Each structure stands twice: as C-alpha cells, then as structure tokens.
C-alpha cells in the first residue's frame, strides 16, 4: 500500500506536473491512486535524473529511477531504458484535464497552464531543432519542431495558440499519419531566447 504525502502541492507544482506529463510522461490510475511514469533512453539518463529531482522537490518524497535492458522488437538490438514511476497527489486532476478517452489531448487551456519552464520541459521531451543547409552545404537556418503526434485539428489549435501568445508564424508538418508544429528560425529565436 502506497501512502501519498499529505503536503499540498503549490499551484506552480501542479503546473510543473502538467508539463512533465504533457511530453514523455503519463498519468494512469492504479487502484484508487494515480501514478506518474516516464521513461528515457540511456543517452538521456542525466535528464531523467533531473526529472526525478524535480519530482522529489514537488512531492517531498524519494523518487527512484529503475533501469532495465530491453530488446527492440524492430531490430532485435538491446537498449537501456531508465524509468520513473511514482504515486502523485493531484494525478486525478491532471489526468482529467489532459486525457480524453484515454489519450492525451493538448488544448489551449492546457497550454495556458504552462510556465516558461514548463514549456522548456515539454520542448525537451517532444521538440527538436534541425539545421537547414544551402545547396552548397552552408548552414543557413533552423527548424524548431514540436512533435505533437496529434490530428490536424488539434495541431492547428496548438499552432494558433503559439501564434496568438508569442506573435510567431509556424506551420503544420505531417509525420507518419500525425501532425507536428514547425517553426522557422525567426520564430525559434523568439521561443528559445
């Protein structure tokens, strides 16, 4: 039986938990409790240690990282995975806001909850920065991408939110049947100062 710490989370803590869940994290129900879990590959071991430290400060309890060796079903190679799994207070609240029919749904209301730090966490989880080169091989620009993996309508809502909040221009990018949000160099410089 797991006992949740009775220390209340601050409003900022709840916003951080939302950000941690928005990207690579998830919240699920186990019995009468809610569990936050997150996993990263071995190259992101320092990053998951940082997330564990953030959770420890927020939850006022030790958060363990479990490491295991898994075999990839696609290529048969082994890889190391580091995972966090911890019971969280307010998990029901976060899940009720972020999930719809068992799937994460990113809405403008959810995005309004993010602090600049929360945006950075989300970007670290689901973002990438790619370089563009001229025909001569000279580096000329960046593309900043949020791999939101959502339908076109949801992606458009996210893009509209960014455009309204930060006065930037972006576009939708189709990836493997889903949509992501793409920003060029000018917008990236505003979003990542």
RODO-2510 file (C-alpha; in nm, 4 decimals, decimal comma):
residues 193
     n   res          X          Y          Z
     1     x     0,0000     0,0000     0,0000
     2     x     0,1408     0,3362    -0,1018
     3     x     0,0743     0,6369     0,1156
     4     x     0,0725     0,9751    -0,0528
     5     x     0,2477     1,2550     0,1253
     6     x    -0,0057     1,4913     0,2803
     7     x     0,1977     1,8019     0,1897
     8     x    -0,0083     2,0075    -0,0530
     9     x     0,1378     2,0936    -0,3895
    10     x     0,1597     2,4588    -0,4852
    11     x    -0,0045     2,5979    -0,7985
    12     x     0,3421     2,6057    -0,9603
    13     x     0,3959     2,2386    -0,8652
    14     x     0,0707     2,1423    -1,0372
    15     x     0,1765     2,3332    -1,3489
    16     x     0,5114     2,1535    -1,3452
    17     x     0,3421     1,8149    -1,3073
    18     x     0,1267     1,9047    -1,6092
    19     x     0,4397     1,9905    -1,8104
    20     x     0,6133     1,6674    -1,7075
    21     x     0,3058     1,4724    -1,8158
    22     x     0,2488     1,6630    -2,1399
    23     x     0,5595     1,5267    -2,3118
    24     x     0,7133     1,1884    -2,2335
    25     x     0,5339     1,1414    -1,9023
    26     x     0,1955     0,9855    -1,8373
    27     x    -0,0532     0,9555    -1,5545
    28     x    -0,2519     0,6372    -1,5075
    29     x    -0,4854     0,5057    -1,2407
    30     x    -0,3744     0,2141    -1,0248
    31     x    -0,6407     0,1106    -0,7781
    32     x    -0,7542     0,4267    -0,6004
    33     x    -0,4320     0,6157    -0,6714
    34     x    -0,2776     0,7913    -0,9691
    35     x     0,0731     0,7172    -1,0917
    36     x     0,3127     0,9386    -1,2863
    37     x     0,5530     0,7447    -1,5069
    38     x     0,8170     0,8478    -1,7550
    39     x     1,0950     0,6729    -1,9424
    40     x     1,4058     0,7775    -2,1322
    41     x     1,6863     0,6011    -2,3151
    42     x     2,0387     0,5730    -2,1805
    43     x     2,1617     0,8868    -2,3609
    44     x     1,9026     1,0844    -2,1599
    45     x     1,9975     0,9369    -1,8212
    46     x     2,1018     1,2763    -1,6801
    47     x     1,7727     1,4257    -1,7976
    48     x     1,5601     1,1654    -1,6187
    49     x     1,7721     1,2156    -1,3046
    50     x     1,6851     1,5852    -1,3294
    51     x     1,3153     1,4998    -1,3628
    52     x     1,3376     1,2719    -1,0574
    53     x     1,4916     1,5606    -0,8599
    54     x     1,2087     1,7938    -0,9701
    55     x     0,9502     1,5365    -0,8611
    56     x     1,1235     1,4844    -0,5254
    57     x     1,1086     1,8585    -0,4532
    58     x     0,7450     1,8731    -0,5593
    59     x     0,6234     1,5567    -0,3834
    60     x     0,8500     1,5751    -0,0760
    61     x     0,9498     1,2107    -0,1141
    62     x     1,2216     0,9953    -0,2728
    63     x     1,1637     0,9164    -0,6409
    64     x     1,3528     0,6144    -0,7711
    65     x     1,4789     0,5540    -1,1222
    66     x     1,4613     0,1949    -1,2427
    67     x     1,6971     0,0837    -1,5178
    68     x     1,6386    -0,2138    -1,7409
    69     x     1,7681    -0,3677    -2,0603
    70     x     1,5039    -0,4195    -2,3286
    71     x     1,5159    -0,5842    -2,6667
    72     x     1,3809    -0,3811    -2,9592
    73     x     1,1087    -0,5660    -3,1487
    74     x     1,2091    -0,3927    -3,4759
    75     x     1,5809    -0,4697    -3,4939
    76     x     1,6440    -0,7185    -3,2119
    77     x     1,9100    -0,4958    -3,0519
    78     x     1,9214    -0,4349    -2,6791
    79     x     1,8941    -0,0883    -2,5286
    80     x     1,8934     0,0578    -2,1790
    81     x     1,5793     0,2304    -2,0523
    82     x     1,5517     0,4421    -1,7361
    83     x     1,2032     0,4777    -1,5852
    84     x     1,0355     0,6735    -1,3084
    85     x     0,7105     0,5527    -1,1572
    86     x     0,5658     0,7284    -0,8542
    87     x     0,2292     0,7912    -0,6961
    88     x     0,1249     1,1543    -0,7235
    89     x    -0,1214     1,3761    -0,5495
    90     x    -0,3427     1,5660    -0,7972
    91     x    -0,2911     1,2947    -1,0587
    92     x    -0,6681     1,2681    -1,0985
    93     x    -0,6877     1,6430    -1,1681
    94     x    -0,4061     1,6332    -1,4271
    95     x    -0,5488     1,3237    -1,5962
    96     x    -0,8989     1,4754    -1,6142
    97     x    -0,7618     1,7870    -1,7868
    98     x    -0,5073     1,6268    -2,0198
    99     x    -0,6672     1,2981    -2,1264
   100     x    -0,9746     1,2427    -2,3429
   101     x    -1,0955     0,8859    -2,3943
   102     x    -0,7645     0,7544    -2,2610
   103     x    -0,5443     0,9618    -2,4952
   104     x    -0,3564     1,2841    -2,4295
   105     x    -0,5207     1,5850    -2,5875
   106     x    -0,3291     1,9129    -2,5936
   107     x    -0,5688     2,2070    -2,5786
   108     x    -0,5161     2,5829    -2,5480
   109     x    -0,6385     2,5574    -2,1850
   110     x    -0,3616     2,3056    -2,1104
   111     x    -0,1022     2,5232    -2,2831
   112     x    -0,2191     2,8248    -2,0808
   113     x    -0,1186     2,6314    -1,7664
   114     x     0,2447     2,6071    -1,8788
   115     x     0,5068     2,8355    -1,7325
   116     x     0,8156     2,9207    -1,9411
   117     x     0,9962     2,6433    -1,7506
   118     x     0,7109     2,4024    -1,8270
   119     x     0,7366     2,4944    -2,1958
   120     x     1,1071     2,4117    -2,1816
   121     x     1,0331     2,0700    -2,0274
   122     x     0,7739     1,9980    -2,2970
   123     x     1,0203     2,1035    -2,5674
   124     x     1,2956     1,8863    -2,4180
   125     x     1,0565     1,5890    -2,4314
   126     x     0,8823     1,6401    -2,7656
   127     x     1,0850     1,9003    -2,9502
   128     x     1,3751     1,9034    -3,1884
   129     x     1,5887     2,1590    -3,3650
   130     x     1,7107     2,0749    -3,7134
   131     x     1,9573     2,2671    -3,9252
   132     x     1,8900     2,3754    -4,2826
   133     x     2,1714     2,3933    -4,5339
   134     x     2,2054     2,5656    -4,8693
   135     x     2,2781     2,3663    -5,1864
   136     x     2,6434     2,4499    -5,1234
   137     x     2,6304     2,2877    -4,7793
   138     x     2,6385     2,6139    -4,5834
   139     x     2,4302     2,6266    -4,2635
   140     x     2,1593     2,8891    -4,3159
   141     x     1,8678     2,8343    -4,0760
   142     x     1,6923     2,6215    -3,8115
   143     x     1,3593     2,4461    -3,7927
   144     x     1,2116     2,4083    -3,4448
   145     x     0,9597     2,1245    -3,4246
   146     x     0,7164     2,0159    -3,1544
   147     x     0,6418     1,6504    -3,2341
   148     x     0,2861     1,6656    -3,1007
   149     x     0,1707     1,3443    -3,2742
   150     x    -0,1905     1,4574    -3,2923
   151     x    -0,4631     1,5007    -3,5512
   152     x    -0,4729     1,8021    -3,7824
   153     x    -0,7433     1,9880    -3,5872
   154     x    -0,5589     1,9570    -3,2562
   155     x    -0,2281     2,0538    -3,4189
   156     x    -0,3927     2,3619    -3,5716
   157     x    -0,5289     2,4613    -3,2291
   158     x    -0,1772     2,4295    -3,0829
   159     x    -0,0287     2,6314    -3,3690
   160     x    -0,2940     2,9024    -3,3263
   161     x    -0,2114     2,9189    -2,9553
   162     x     0,1600     2,9742    -3,0283
   163     x     0,0833     3,2342    -3,2950
   164     x    -0,1517     3,4284    -3,0646
   165     x     0,0605     3,4036    -2,7497
   166     x     0,4039     3,4726    -2,8993
   167     x     0,3194     3,6504    -3,2257
   168     x     0,5121     3,3906    -3,4283
   169     x     0,4318     3,2179    -3,7562
   170     x     0,4524     2,8428    -3,7880
   171     x     0,3147     2,5592    -3,9952
   172     x     0,1856     2,2055    -3,9619
   173     x     0,4073     1,9149    -4,0575
   174     x     0,2649     1,5701    -4,1339
   175     x     0,4684     1,2876    -3,9809
   176     x     0,3649     0,9216    -4,0063
   177     x    -0,0074     0,9981    -4,0171
   178     x     0,0063     1,2555    -3,7370
   179     x     0,0780     1,6264    -3,7276
   180     x     0,3512     1,8279    -3,5610
   181     x     0,4152     2,2002    -3,5305
   182     x     0,7092     2,3580    -3,7166
   183     x     0,8659     2,6998    -3,6678
   184     x     1,1382     2,8638    -3,8721
   185     x     1,4476     3,0437    -3,7472
   186     x     1,2785     3,3772    -3,6686
   187     x     1,0076     3,2130    -3,4535
   188     x     1,2599     2,9772    -3,2905
   189     x     1,4636     3,2783    -3,1749
   190     x     1,1539     3,4178    -3,0053
   191     x     1,0518     3,0854    -2,8486
   192     x     1,4060     2,9923    -2,7400
   193     x     1,5696     3,3268    -2,6497
***
